[in-house]
């Protein structure tokens, strides 16, 4: 092959549409009209992703008489909530190892609250008739190197020591390949109960319909521009109007917070994914995957992958791209060099699927914080609450965050607001150019660790001691 000849796997991308698969749906609902003029309400929710939708829905379910308005700058679910892999995890701490490291004293409570939150999501999907292909499949973390297999076994033993191994099973190479057939799999850690698979855009659209049925006034194409005190209330301006609210909940996540002091706590990280065409029966049989679990590998630069309801494979992750200055821009949503790399990795994992083509390729921004899991707080004398920093694990945890924001606005001490996790904050990211330099060095070090049997260099060990991280 000549130096300039295309690699064979790039032909699989020839027909890939540069749009998120989930949002490319003829059933996509029409947007609600934009706000014009002046509104007033008890609670204003800013943001029409999961964070805002769950907040509005839960507020109305707690108090049907509460007057709730939700504004969304574009359309409900268009950003991270409609572009993710559809892994709805019980974990509130970005996985048990992160939770054990940061909040060992309350990890049992956090795990219990996370399990209850996932059950509440499933109950809400049923109660509101949300057709989002919800499947309680579980997830397998897979090892593709011998050192990763050892680490997974060690993690399983640690989980057992802490009494948190119910529903968790260690799989050796034969056992994991019996679940999903890949020659690269050397071990697995199977969480049978703690993860559901779903169609993320359909969940967002279903939550939107539920909010409207309960009386939430919802305005799309209505970005919130400013947030200021207005007597005993708050005022938010929009391009064509203004809203006065007794209380405000901010679910803007990766986008710059209307509370400026919150902004240094998150940075945007761009993540990318591919979706295959539907597999034939023979192709699906060659892979196995009869239990339809979500999968993720154990490298620092990891892949996540799952089956859709129509038996396509979503394959995402690996590259986590931080743009200098932390700007969120549409031009970063596509990265052909990453798509080519993901395609190559896909056929390494599943060589028996040679010839399968990708129908969609897309990317989007994740709100990353230095402790990997959400943080919470209030501003303006308790009249404003916020939650952000979900770091790629927000499909499930945003509902918990919505309840935290509502508790904080109510001034209530609950089992949620009493948590150290809720009361504390992550370390903020430094200003540029230090943020870009530090993140670039961290990414290089993580790739180097993957190539050196997981051995972490001095930079990563220092970051570990400081409790700082960078992840998608």
C-alpha positions as CSV (number, residue, x, y, z in Angstrom):
1,X,0.0,0.0,0.0
2,X,1.4,3.4,-0.9
3,X,1.8,6.1,1.7
4,X,-1.2,8.0,0.4
5,X,-3.5,5.1,-0.3
6,X,-6.6,5.0,2.0
7,X,-6.8,2.4,4.7
8,X,-9.4,-0.2,4.1
9,X,-11.5,0.7,7.1
10,X,-12.1,4.2,5.9
11,X,-14.4,2.8,3.2
12,X,-16.8,1.9,6.0
13,X,-17.2,5.7,6.6
14,X,-18.1,6.6,3.0
15,X,-21.8,6.9,3.6
16,X,-21.8,8.1,7.2
17,X,-24.0,11.0,7.8
18,X,-22.5,13.8,9.9
19,X,-25.4,14.0,12.4
20,X,-26.2,12.2,15.7
21,X,-28.0,9.0,15.0
22,X,-30.5,9.5,17.8
23,X,-31.5,13.0,16.6
24,X,-31.9,11.8,13.0
25,X,-35.4,10.6,13.6
26,X,-38.6,11.5,11.7
27,X,-40.5,11.3,15.0
28,X,-38.5,14.2,16.4
29,X,-41.1,16.6,18.0
30,X,-41.6,20.1,16.7
31,X,-40.1,22.8,18.8
32,X,-42.2,24.9,21.1
33,X,-42.4,28.6,20.2
34,X,-39.8,31.0,21.5
35,X,-40.7,33.3,24.4
36,X,-41.8,36.8,23.5
37,X,-42.7,39.4,26.0
38,X,-42.6,39.1,29.8
39,X,-43.3,36.1,31.9
40,X,-43.4,35.4,35.7
41,X,-43.3,32.1,37.5
42,X,-42.4,30.4,40.8
43,X,-39.5,28.4,39.3
44,X,-37.6,29.1,36.1
45,X,-35.5,26.2,34.8
46,X,-32.7,27.2,32.3
47,X,-31.7,24.4,30.0
48,X,-33.7,21.7,28.1
49,X,-31.4,18.8,28.5
50,X,-31.8,16.0,31.0
51,X,-30.8,18.3,33.9
52,X,-33.4,20.9,33.2
53,X,-36.2,18.5,32.1
54,X,-35.9,16.3,35.3
55,X,-35.9,19.5,37.4
56,X,-39.1,20.8,35.8
57,X,-40.8,17.4,35.9
58,X,-39.8,16.6,39.5
59,X,-40.9,20.1,40.6
60,X,-44.3,19.6,39.2
61,X,-44.6,16.1,40.7
62,X,-43.6,17.4,44.1
63,X,-46.1,20.3,43.9
64,X,-48.6,20.3,41.0
65,X,-49.5,23.9,41.8
66,X,-46.0,25.2,41.3
67,X,-45.8,27.5,38.4
68,X,-42.8,26.3,36.3
69,X,-41.2,27.7,33.2
70,X,-38.4,26.0,31.2
71,X,-36.3,27.8,28.6
72,X,-34.0,26.1,26.1
73,X,-31.6,28.0,23.8
74,X,-32.0,25.6,20.9
75,X,-34.3,22.5,21.0
76,X,-34.8,20.1,23.8
77,X,-32.2,17.3,23.8
78,X,-30.1,18.8,20.9
79,X,-26.8,18.8,22.8
80,X,-25.3,16.2,25.1
81,X,-28.6,14.7,26.1
82,X,-29.4,13.7,22.5
83,X,-25.8,12.7,21.4
84,X,-24.6,10.4,24.1
85,X,-24.3,6.6,24.1
86,X,-27.5,6.0,26.1
87,X,-25.8,4.4,29.1
88,X,-28.1,5.1,32.1
89,X,-26.0,4.2,35.1
90,X,-26.9,4.0,38.7
91,X,-23.6,5.3,39.8
92,X,-23.6,8.9,41.0
93,X,-19.8,9.0,41.4
94,X,-18.6,8.1,37.9
95,X,-18.1,4.5,39.0
96,X,-17.4,2.8,42.2
97,X,-13.5,3.3,42.2
98,X,-13.9,7.1,41.9
99,X,-16.5,7.1,44.7
100,X,-14.4,5.0,47.0
101,X,-11.4,7.2,46.5
102,X,-13.2,10.5,47.1
103,X,-16.1,9.6,49.6
104,X,-15.2,6.3,51.3
105,X,-17.2,7.2,54.4
106,X,-20.5,7.6,52.5
107,X,-20.0,5.3,49.6
108,X,-22.7,2.8,50.8
109,X,-25.2,5.7,51.0
110,X,-24.2,7.0,47.5
111,X,-24.5,3.5,46.0
112,X,-28.0,3.1,47.6
113,X,-29.1,6.6,46.4
114,X,-27.8,5.8,43.0
115,X,-29.7,2.5,42.8
116,X,-32.9,4.2,44.0
117,X,-32.4,6.9,41.4
118,X,-32.1,4.4,38.6
119,X,-35.3,2.7,39.8
120,X,-37.0,6.1,39.9
121,X,-36.0,6.7,36.3
122,X,-37.4,3.4,35.2
123,X,-40.6,4.1,37.1
124,X,-41.0,7.6,35.5
125,X,-40.4,6.1,32.0
126,X,-43.3,3.7,32.7
127,X,-45.5,6.2,34.5
128,X,-45.3,8.8,31.7
129,X,-45.3,6.3,28.9
130,X,-41.9,7.3,27.5
131,X,-41.0,5.1,24.6
132,X,-37.2,5.3,24.8
133,X,-36.1,1.6,24.4
134,X,-35.3,1.3,28.1
135,X,-33.5,-2.0,28.7
136,X,-32.1,-3.0,32.1
137,X,-29.2,-4.9,30.6
138,X,-26.2,-4.1,32.9
139,X,-22.7,-3.3,31.6
140,X,-19.5,-5.2,31.2
141,X,-16.1,-3.4,31.7
142,X,-13.7,-5.4,29.5
143,X,-10.0,-5.9,29.7
144,X,-8.1,-6.0,26.4
145,X,-4.6,-6.3,28.0
146,X,-3.3,-8.7,30.7
147,X,-2.6,-5.9,33.1
148,X,-6.2,-4.7,32.7
149,X,-7.5,-8.2,33.5
150,X,-5.5,-8.1,36.7
151,X,-6.8,-4.7,37.5
152,X,-10.4,-5.8,37.0
153,X,-9.9,-8.8,39.3
154,X,-8.4,-6.5,41.9
155,X,-11.4,-4.1,41.5
156,X,-13.8,-7.0,42.0
157,X,-12.0,-8.1,45.1
158,X,-12.1,-4.5,46.5
159,X,-15.8,-4.3,45.7
160,X,-16.4,-7.5,47.6
161,X,-14.4,-6.3,50.6
162,X,-16.6,-3.2,50.9
163,X,-19.8,-5.4,50.6
164,X,-20.8,-3.8,47.3
165,X,-20.5,-6.8,45.0
166,X,-24.2,-7.8,44.8
167,X,-25.0,-8.3,41.1
168,X,-21.3,-7.9,40.1
169,X,-19.4,-10.8,38.6
170,X,-15.8,-11.2,37.4
171,X,-15.5,-12.9,34.0
172,X,-12.4,-14.6,32.7
173,X,-11.5,-14.6,29.0
174,X,-13.8,-17.5,28.1
175,X,-16.7,-16.2,30.1
176,X,-16.6,-12.7,28.7
177,X,-16.2,-13.9,25.1
178,X,-19.2,-16.1,25.7
179,X,-21.2,-12.9,26.4
180,X,-19.7,-10.9,23.5
181,X,-17.3,-12.5,21.0
182,X,-14.2,-10.4,20.5
183,X,-10.7,-11.8,20.2
184,X,-9.4,-8.7,22.1
185,X,-11.4,-9.5,25.3
186,X,-9.3,-11.0,28.1
187,X,-11.6,-10.5,31.1
188,X,-14.7,-8.6,32.2
189,X,-16.4,-7.1,35.2
190,X,-20.1,-7.6,34.7
191,X,-22.5,-5.2,36.6
192,X,-25.8,-7.0,36.0
193,X,-28.1,-4.5,37.7
194,X,-26.5,-1.0,37.8
195,X,-26.9,0.1,34.1
196,X,-29.7,0.4,31.6
197,X,-29.5,1.1,27.9
198,X,-31.9,3.5,26.3
199,X,-32.4,5.8,23.3
200,X,-31.2,9.1,24.7
201,X,-33.0,11.5,22.4
202,X,-36.3,9.7,22.9
203,X,-35.8,10.0,26.7
204,X,-35.4,13.8,26.3
205,X,-38.4,14.1,24.0
206,X,-40.5,11.9,26.3
207,X,-39.6,14.1,29.3
208,X,-40.5,17.2,27.3
209,X,-44.0,15.7,26.6
210,X,-44.4,14.8,30.3
211,X,-43.5,18.3,31.4
212,X,-46.0,19.8,29.0
213,X,-48.7,17.5,30.1
214,X,-48.1,18.5,33.7
215,X,-48.4,22.2,32.9
216,X,-44.8,23.3,32.5
217,X,-44.6,26.3,30.1
218,X,-41.7,25.4,27.8
219,X,-40.0,27.8,25.4
220,X,-37.4,26.6,22.8
221,X,-35.1,28.8,20.8
222,X,-35.0,30.9,23.9
223,X,-31.4,31.3,25.2
224,X,-31.1,32.8,28.7
225,X,-28.8,35.8,28.3
226,X,-28.5,37.4,31.8
227,X,-29.4,36.6,35.4
228,X,-29.9,39.4,37.9
229,X,-31.6,40.0,41.2
230,X,-35.0,41.7,40.8
231,X,-36.2,42.8,44.2
232,X,-36.9,39.6,46.2
233,X,-36.9,37.6,43.0
234,X,-34.6,36.9,40.0
235,X,-34.9,38.2,36.4
236,X,-33.6,36.4,33.3
237,X,-33.5,38.2,29.9
238,X,-33.9,36.4,26.6
239,X,-33.6,37.7,23.0
240,X,-37.3,38.6,22.8
241,X,-38.4,38.9,26.4
242,X,-37.8,38.6,30.1
243,X,-38.8,36.2,32.9
244,X,-39.2,37.1,36.6
245,X,-39.0,34.1,38.9
246,X,-39.0,33.5,42.6
247,X,-36.3,30.8,42.1
248,X,-34.1,29.7,39.2
249,X,-32.5,26.2,38.5
250,X,-29.6,26.2,36.1
251,X,-29.2,23.0,34.1
252,X,-26.8,24.5,31.5
253,X,-23.9,22.1,32.2
254,X,-21.3,22.4,29.5
255,X,-22.4,25.9,28.5
256,X,-21.1,28.9,30.4
257,X,-23.0,29.3,33.7
258,X,-25.1,32.4,34.3
259,X,-23.3,32.4,37.7
260,X,-19.9,33.4,36.6
261,X,-18.0,32.0,39.6
262,X,-19.1,28.5,38.6
263,X,-17.4,28.6,35.2
264,X,-13.9,27.7,36.2
265,X,-15.2,24.3,37.7
266,X,-15.9,22.8,34.2
267,X,-14.2,22.5,30.9
268,X,-15.7,21.1,27.7
269,X,-14.3,17.9,26.3
270,X,-15.4,16.7,22.9
271,X,-16.3,13.1,22.5
272,X,-17.1,11.3,19.2
273,X,-19.1,8.3,18.2
274,X,-20.0,6.1,15.2
275,X,-23.2,4.1,14.5
276,X,-23.2,1.1,12.2
277,X,-25.9,0.1,9.8
278,X,-28.2,-2.5,11.3
279,X,-26.5,-5.9,11.6
280,X,-27.9,-8.9,9.7
281,X,-28.9,-11.9,11.7
282,X,-25.7,-13.7,10.7
283,X,-23.5,-10.7,11.7
284,X,-25.2,-10.4,15.1
285,X,-24.8,-14.2,15.6
286,X,-21.1,-13.8,14.9
287,X,-20.8,-11.4,17.8
288,X,-23.2,-13.1,20.2
289,X,-24.2,-10.3,22.6
290,X,-27.5,-12.0,23.4
291,X,-27.9,-10.1,26.6
292,X,-27.4,-6.7,25.0
293,X,-25.2,-5.3,27.7
294,X,-23.4,-2.0,27.4
295,X,-19.7,-2.4,27.1
296,X,-16.6,-0.3,27.9
297,X,-13.0,-1.2,27.8
298,X,-10.6,-0.5,30.6
299,X,-7.9,1.7,29.0
300,X,-7.4,5.3,30.0
301,X,-8.4,6.2,26.4
302,X,-11.4,3.9,26.4
303,X,-14.2,3.0,24.1
304,X,-17.9,2.5,25.0
305,X,-20.2,0.5,22.8
306,X,-23.7,-0.9,22.8
307,X,-26.5,-2.3,20.6
308,X,-29.4,-0.1,19.6
309,X,-33.0,-1.4,19.5
310,X,-32.6,-2.1,15.7
311,X,-29.3,-3.9,16.3
312,X,-26.8,-1.3,15.2
313,X,-23.6,-1.0,17.1
314,X,-22.7,2.4,18.6
315,X,-19.0,2.7,19.0
316,X,-17.6,5.8,20.7
317,X,-14.9,7.3,22.9
318,X,-11.1,7.1,22.9
319,X,-10.3,10.7,21.8
320,X,-11.3,13.3,24.4
321,X,-10.5,16.6,22.8
322,X,-10.2,19.9,24.8
323,X,-10.3,23.0,22.6
324,X,-8.0,25.8,23.7
325,X,-9.9,28.4,25.7
326,X,-12.7,25.9,26.5
327,X,-15.0,27.2,23.9
328,X,-18.1,25.3,22.8
329,X,-18.5,25.6,19.0
330,X,-20.4,23.7,16.3
331,X,-17.2,23.4,14.3
332,X,-15.8,21.0,16.9
333,X,-18.7,18.6,16.6
334,X,-17.0,16.7,13.7
335,X,-13.4,15.3,13.6
336,X,-12.7,13.0,10.6
337,X,-9.4,11.9,12.0
338,X,-11.1,10.6,15.1
339,X,-13.8,8.9,13.0
340,X,-11.1,7.1,11.0
341,X,-9.3,6.0,14.3
342,X,-12.6,4.8,15.8
343,X,-13.4,2.8,12.6
344,X,-9.9,1.1,12.8
345,X,-10.4,0.3,16.4
346,X,-13.9,-1.1,15.7
347,X,-12.7,-3.7,13.2
348,X,-9.8,-4.6,15.5
349,X,-12.4,-5.4,18.2
350,X,-14.8,-7.2,15.8
351,X,-12.8,-8.5,12.8
352,X,-15.8,-10.8,12.0
353,X,-17.8,-7.7,11.1
354,X,-15.4,-6.7,8.2
355,X,-17.6,-5.1,5.5
356,X,-20.1,-3.5,7.9
357,X,-20.5,0.2,7.2
358,X,-21.2,3.2,9.4
359,X,-24.4,5.2,8.9
360,X,-23.7,8.1,11.2
361,X,-20.7,9.9,12.7
362,X,-20.9,12.7,15.2
363,X,-19.4,14.4,18.2
364,X,-20.4,16.8,21.0
365,X,-19.2,18.5,24.2
366,X,-19.2,16.9,27.7
367,X,-19.0,19.1,30.8
368,X,-16.0,17.7,32.6
369,X,-14.9,18.6,36.2
370,X,-11.8,17.6,38.1
371,X,-13.5,15.1,40.3
372,X,-15.4,13.4,37.4
373,X,-18.8,13.6,39.1
374,X,-21.4,16.4,39.5
375,X,-21.1,19.3,41.9
376,X,-23.9,21.5,43.2
377,X,-24.5,24.8,44.8
378,X,-26.6,27.9,45.3
379,X,-26.2,31.6,44.5
380,X,-28.1,34.9,45.0
381,X,-29.1,34.1,48.6
382,X,-30.4,30.7,47.8
383,X,-32.7,31.8,45.1
384,X,-30.6,30.1,42.4
385,X,-29.4,26.5,42.3
386,X,-27.0,24.8,39.9
387,X,-25.7,21.3,39.1
388,X,-22.9,20.6,36.6
389,X,-19.8,18.5,35.9
390,X,-21.4,15.1,35.1
391,X,-18.3,14.2,33.0
392,X,-20.1,11.9,30.6
393,X,-22.2,10.0,33.1
394,X,-25.2,12.3,33.2
395,X,-27.9,10.2,31.7
396,X,-28.9,8.8,35.1
397,X,-27.2,11.2,37.5
398,X,-28.9,14.3,36.2
399,X,-32.2,13.1,37.8
400,X,-30.5,12.9,41.1
401,X,-29.0,16.4,40.5
402,X,-32.4,17.7,39.7
403,X,-33.6,16.6,43.1
404,X,-30.6,18.1,44.8
405,X,-31.3,21.5,43.1
406,X,-34.9,21.3,44.3
407,X,-33.9,20.4,47.8
408,X,-31.4,23.3,47.9
409,X,-34.0,25.8,46.6
410,X,-36.4,24.6,49.3
411,X,-33.7,25.2,51.9
412,X,-34.3,21.6,53.1
413,X,-31.7,19.3,54.8
414,X,-32.4,16.0,53.1
415,X,-30.4,12.8,52.7
416,X,-29.1,14.3,49.5
417,X,-28.1,17.7,50.7
418,X,-26.4,16.2,53.8
419,X,-23.9,14.3,51.6
420,X,-20.3,15.4,51.6
421,X,-20.4,14.9,47.9
422,X,-23.1,17.5,47.6
423,X,-21.6,20.0,50.1
424,X,-18.1,19.9,48.6
425,X,-16.7,21.3,45.3
426,X,-14.1,20.0,42.9
427,X,-10.9,21.9,42.4
428,X,-11.4,24.5,39.6
429,X,-9.4,24.4,36.4
430,X,-6.7,27.1,36.0
431,X,-6.9,29.9,33.4
432,X,-5.3,29.6,30.0
433,X,-2.7,28.8,28.9
434,X,-2.3,26.6,32.0
435,X,-5.5,24.7,31.5
436,X,-4.7,23.7,28.0
437,X,-1.1,22.8,28.9
438,X,-2.1,20.7,31.9
439,X,-4.8,18.9,30.0
440,X,-2.5,18.2,27.1
441,X,0.2,16.8,29.4
442,X,-2.4,14.7,31.2
443,X,-3.7,13.3,27.9
444,X,-0.2,12.5,26.7
445,X,0.5,10.8,30.0
446,X,-2.7,8.7,29.9
447,X,-1.8,7.5,26.4
448,X,1.7,6.7,27.6
449,X,0.3,4.7,30.5
450,X,-1.9,2.7,28.2
451,X,1.2,1.8,26.2
452,X,3.2,0.9,29.3
453,X,1.1,-1.7,31.0
454,X,-0.9,1.0,32.9
455,X,2.2,2.4,34.6
456,X,1.4,6.0,35.6
457,X,4.2,8.6,35.4
458,X,5.0,11.3,37.9
459,X,2.6,13.8,36.5
460,X,-0.4,11.4,36.8
461,X,0.7,10.3,40.2
462,X,0.8,13.9,41.3
463,X,-2.6,14.6,39.8
464,X,-4.0,11.5,41.6
465,X,-2.6,12.8,45.0
466,X,-4.2,16.2,44.3
467,X,-7.5,14.7,43.4
468,X,-7.4,16.2,39.9
469,X,-8.5,14.5,36.8
470,X,-9.4,14.8,33.2
471,X,-11.8,12.4,31.6
472,X,-14.7,12.0,29.2
